[in-house]
Amino acid sequence: METAIPVFERQVDKSKFKEYVLPTDVRDAWDWLMPYLWDEKYGTPGFASTNGTSQWFTFDMGESVSISKFKTWQATDRIFRGESIKRFEIWGSNNPAADGSWESWTKLVDCQSVKPSGLPVGETTEGDIDYAKRGEEFKFPKGSPKVRYIRIKVLETWGNGSFITMGELGLWTSDKMDK
């Protein structure tokens, strides 16, 4: 009988994360600051952006890795509603263009948040809330390129808000740590 060997995976060290604001990125607003995305506090406040039609933001992970998994937690005061992200893309780069253009970026994955109950916006079950509080996981394709900078481009929010919110995030890699 063959024994399955577990896949190695580690969380990317959040203590190395830093804001990396490019000219076309949204800024944080209402004292919901970008560093709250990686402060290990899963309530509110989290990150909230300025109003605008184009909603994306960038940060530096502090190391170049091949991402295997992304996990996000919704702001607890607006689970599956308002400005919580619903449909988004995650892009990566090792050398972002200083002008904020997309030429130096590679799309890594498309993501779609799913409400377990399927109820309309504004209606949630305890199961929906518990699911959101555990964080929602998104897998990356095997062999994703190593990147240092992450750019999250939000395409849709749960309540079609004019800005975005996110409570916390985490990234995982199968890469071993450099010694």
N, C-alpha and C positions, 0 to 999 in steps of 0.2 A: 504494500500500500504506500503510495506516494504521499509525502507530507507537503502541503502548500507552504512555500516560504513567504512570509509576510513582506509586503512592499515597504521599503524604508520611506518615511515621510517625516519632515520636521517643519515646524512653523517658522516662517521667516521672522527674524528678530525685530520686533516692533520698536525696540529702543533705538534702532538705527534709522527709523523712518523720519523724513523731514519734508516739510512743504517744499514744493518746487513750482512756483507760480510763473506761468508763461503769459505773455500779453493777451492771448485770446481766451484764457481760462476765466471761469467765474471766481469770485472772491467769497470768503466767508462773511456771514452777516448775523446780526442779532445776537452777538456773543456766543454763537455756536461755531466754534473754531475748528479748522481742519485737524489740528493735533488731537482733538477729542476722538477722532476716528481710531486712534491706536493707543488710547490711554487705559485700556482694560476696564473701563467703566461702561456698563451696558445699559444704563438708563438714559436720562436726558440731563444736560444737553449733549447733543452729538455735533455733527457738522450740518450747517445750513448754508446755502449759497445765496448770492444776490439774485434778484429777479432778472429774467432774460429768456430769450427764445433758444439760445445755444447754451447748453448746460454740460460742461465738462471741467474736470480738475485733474491736477497732476501732483504726484509726490515721488520722492526718491526713497527707495527701499534700503539704500546704503550698501547693497551688494548686488551683483549680477547673478541671477538664478533662473532656472527653467521652472515656471510656476506649474504646479500640478492641481492646485485647488484654491478657490477663493471663497470666503465666507463673509456674509454681511448680516448685520443686525439692524432692524428698523428702529427708528426713534420710538421709544415706548409710548409717547403721547399721541402717536398717529399711525398705529399699526394698520397696514393695508388701506390707508386713506391719505388724503392730502398730498403732501409732497414726497412721501416715501417712494423710493425708486422702484419701478416695475420692470421696465425693459431697458437694457443698457449693454454697452460693449466695453470690453477691457482691452486696451492697447498697451504695447510695451516698446521701449526704446533704450538704447545705451548711450545715445548722444542726441538729445532733443534739439531741434532747430530753435534757436534763440527767439525767432520771430513768432513762435507759437503755431506755425503751420503743421500740417499732418504728414509732410513728405518723409520725415525721419521716423515715423511710427509704423508698427506692424500690428494689425488687429489679431489678438490672441484668442478671443472667444466672444460669442454672443450669449447674453444671459436674459432669462425671463423669470421673474418672481412669480410664484404660484400660490394662491390662497387655497389651502386644503379643502375648505367647504364649498368653494366656487360661488359663494353668495355675492350679491352686488356690493359695490363700494358703499361704505357706511354701515354695513351689516357684517358682524364677525361672530364666530363661535369661540368658546373657550379653547377648542382645538386649534383654531387659527392663531389665537394669541399665544398659546404654548409653543406652537411651531415657530412663530416669529421670534419669540424670546430665546429659543435654542439656537437661532441663527440659520440662515439659508445658505446651502452649499452649492457651489458651481464647479464642475470638473473642467479641467483644461485638456486639450488633445495631447496625447503622448508625443514627446519630441518637440514641445513648444520651445522656441528659441530662448536663450538666456537674455534677460533684460534687467536693467537696474531701475528704470523709471516706469511708473505705471500711470496711465491716463484713463480715467473712467468717463465715458461719454454716455450720458443719460438721454434716452430717446422718449421715455414715457414715465410718468409718475402714476400712482394709484388714483389720485384725485385730479389729474390734469393740472397740477399746480404750476405756478409761474417761477418757482424756484424748487430746489431739491433738498431733502434731508436724508441723513444716514446716521445711525447710532454708533456703530463700531464696525470695523472690518478686520480681516486677517487673511494672510496668504500662506500657502504651504508649498514646499518643494521636495523633490526626491533627491536633490543634489546634496552631497555630503558637505560639511563645513570645511572651508579652506583652513589649513593649519598655518 
